[in-house]
Amino acid sequence: MKNKYVKRSKISEAKFRKIIMYFALELDSQKIAALTSLNRNTVSRYLNRIRSRIAELCENQALKIPYRTTNSARIQAAGSAKQSLSAVSDSLPVFGIQSRDAHIYTEILPNGVHLKLRRLIKNSSNSGSLLLPKEWRHYDGIVDMNGRWHYRLNAGLTQMETASSPPGSIEEFLGFARKRLTLINLNGADHFNLLLKECEFRFNNRDENIYQLLLKQFRENPLS
């Protein structure tokens, strides 16, 4: 079926535009399926493909900022986080967060990092501060979804302190993302990275028309 937005598509352009429109309005797959008269599994597959493209767009944006983690390392970290979530159902990821020019960039940290974080905090409880691991020093903050904790990195990037009210755009992003990253909305923690990147994309383009933005993206570079 001819569809300029999707390669080898089995649905029409009109149906795909409706999926994008309802996705931009943040409707879930069940509601989108009902409104488009499409099978829910079909809608879910398209939503996953859309979110995967959004994740790619976010990664490409992140390459433009001072980023000490290589692209291959980020991919490996995301894979490790996904594996850990499959193995530990009651564990949500820890992710690093950066704020640059009112834009947010996130990165899921590798398997087991939440345990490392807790050990560091426990060992530094007497001094009230802790030495920041070298691989975390480019972040502005660390977010632990298990405990809803945000750790703000200080200006010297050598220590880390707890912060109930993280400043600026990081605080705004966490408020924006919190309701979208609940256990109910996750519906399977293995999709956490895609949902996190969707939050990042929506926040960074909060003044844009998401529907038109995505249609333009898929018209110029169709989904495969």
C-alpha positions in Angstrom: 0.0 0.0 0.0 1.4 3.4 -1.0 2.4 5.4 2.1 5.0 8.2 1.8 5.5 8.1 5.6 6.2 4.3 6.0 8.1 1.9 3.8 6.2 -1.2 2.8 3.2 0.0 4.8 0.1 -2.1 5.3 -2.0 0.9 6.3 -3.0 4.0 4.4 -1.4 7.4 4.8 -4.7 8.7 6.3 -4.6 6.0 9.0 -1.0 6.7 9.7 -1.6 10.4 10.0 -4.4 9.6 12.5 -2.0 7.4 14.6 0.5 10.3 14.7 -2.3 12.8 15.6 -3.5 10.7 18.5 0.0 9.9 19.6 0.8 13.6 19.7 -2.3 14.0 21.9 -0.8 11.3 24.2 -3.6 8.7 23.7 -2.7 5.1 24.5 -2.7 2.2 22.0 -6.1 1.0 23.1 -7.8 4.3 22.5 -5.9 4.9 19.2 -7.0 1.4 18.0 -10.7 2.2 18.8 -10.5 5.6 17.1 -8.8 4.3 13.9 -10.6 1.0 13.7 -7.2 -0.8 13.6 -6.1 -3.8 15.5 -4.5 -2.9 18.8 -1.4 -5.0 18.1 -0.9 -3.2 14.8 -1.2 0.2 16.6 1.3 -0.9 19.2 3.8 -2.0 16.6 3.6 1.4 14.9 3.9 3.2 18.2 7.0 1.3 19.1 8.5 2.2 15.7 7.6 5.8 16.1 9.2 5.8 19.6 12.3 4.1 18.3 12.7 6.9 15.7 12.2 9.5 18.4 15.0 7.8 20.4 17.3 8.1 17.4 16.4 11.8 17.0 17.2 12.4 20.6 20.6 10.6 20.3 21.5 12.6 17.3 20.7 15.8 19.2 22.8 14.6 22.1 25.8 14.3 19.8 25.8 18.1 19.4 26.6 18.8 23.1 29.8 18.1 25.1 29.2 14.4 25.8 32.0 12.4 27.3 30.2 9.1 26.7 30.7 7.6 23.2 27.8 6.6 21.1 28.7 2.9 21.3 29.0 3.2 25.1 25.5 4.7 25.2 24.1 1.9 23.1 25.8 -0.7 25.3 24.5 1.0 28.5 21.0 1.1 27.2 21.2 -2.6 26.3 22.6 -3.5 29.7 19.8 -1.5 31.4 17.2 -3.4 29.3 18.7 -6.7 30.3 18.7 -5.8 34.0 15.0 -4.7 33.8 14.1 -8.1 32.3 15.9 -9.9 35.1 14.7 -7.7 38.0 11.0 -6.8 37.7 10.9 -4.5 40.7 13.8 -2.4 39.6 13.6 0.7 37.4 16.6 2.3 35.8 18.9 5.0 37.0 19.7 7.6 34.4 22.0 10.5 34.0 20.6 13.9 33.0 22.1 16.9 31.3 20.6 20.4 30.7 21.9 22.5 27.9 20.2 25.7 26.7 16.8 24.7 28.2 17.1 21.3 26.5 17.3 18.0 28.4 19.4 15.0 27.5 19.1 11.6 29.3 21.1 8.4 29.3 20.2 5.2 31.1 23.1 3.9 33.1 24.4 0.3 33.0 23.1 -2.7 34.9 23.6 -2.6 38.7 24.4 1.1 38.9 21.6 1.7 41.4 23.4 -0.6 43.8 26.7 1.2 43.3 24.9 4.5 43.9 23.4 3.2 47.2 26.8 1.9 48.3 28.4 5.3 47.6 25.7 7.1 49.6 25.9 4.7 52.5 29.7 5.0 52.7 29.6 8.8 52.6 26.8 9.2 55.1 29.2 10.5 57.8 30.8 13.2 55.6 27.6 14.3 53.8 29.3 14.1 50.4 30.8 11.6 48.1 33.4 11.4 45.3 31.7 11.3 41.9 32.8 8.4 39.7 34.7 9.6 36.6 32.1 8.2 34.2 29.3 10.3 35.8 31.1 13.7 35.8 29.5 15.1 32.6 26.0 14.8 34.1 24.2 17.6 35.8 22.2 15.0 37.8 21.5 11.4 38.5 17.9 10.1 38.7 17.0 6.9 40.5 13.4 5.9 39.5 13.2 3.3 42.2 13.3 5.8 45.1 12.2 8.8 43.1 15.5 10.4 44.0 17.4 13.1 42.1 21.0 13.8 42.9 22.3 17.1 41.8 25.9 17.4 40.9 27.7 20.4 42.3 29.5 23.0 40.2 32.9 21.4 40.7 31.6 18.1 39.4 33.5 16.2 42.1 30.7 15.6 44.6 27.0 14.8 44.6 24.3 15.9 47.0 20.6 15.0 47.3 18.2 17.6 46.1 14.5 17.6 46.7 14.0 20.5 44.3 16.4 20.3 41.4 16.8 23.7 39.7 15.8 25.1 36.3 14.9 22.9 33.4 15.9 19.7 35.1 13.2 20.3 37.7 10.7 21.1 35.0 11.6 18.0 33.0 11.3 15.7 36.1 7.8 17.2 36.8 6.9 16.7 33.2 8.2 13.2 33.0 7.0 11.9 36.4 3.4 11.2 35.4 4.5 9.6 32.1 7.0 7.1 33.8 4.7 5.5 36.4 4.5 1.8 36.7 1.0 1.9 35.2 2.1 3.8 32.1 5.2 1.6 31.6 3.2 -1.6 31.0 6.5 -3.5 30.9 9.7 -2.0 32.1 11.6 -3.1 28.9 10.1 -0.1 27.1 11.4 2.3 29.7 14.2 3.7 27.5 11.7 4.4 24.6 9.3 6.2 27.0 12.1 8.2 28.6 13.3 9.3 25.2 9.7 10.2 24.3 9.6 12.4 27.4 12.8 14.0 26.4 11.6 14.7 22.8 8.2 16.1 24.0 9.9 18.3 26.6 12.6 19.7 24.2 9.9 20.4 21.6 7.2 21.6 24.0 6.7 24.8 22.1 6.4 22.9 18.8 3.5 21.2 17.1 4.4 17.6 17.7 2.0 16.3 15.1 3.5 18.4 12.3 7.0 17.8 13.5 6.7 14.1 13.3 4.9 14.1 10.0 7.7 16.2 8.5 10.3 13.8 10.0 8.6 10.7 8.5 7.9 12.4 5.2 11.6 13.2 4.8 12.8 9.9 6.3 10.0 7.3 6.1 9.8 4.6 8.8 11.3 1.3 7.7 
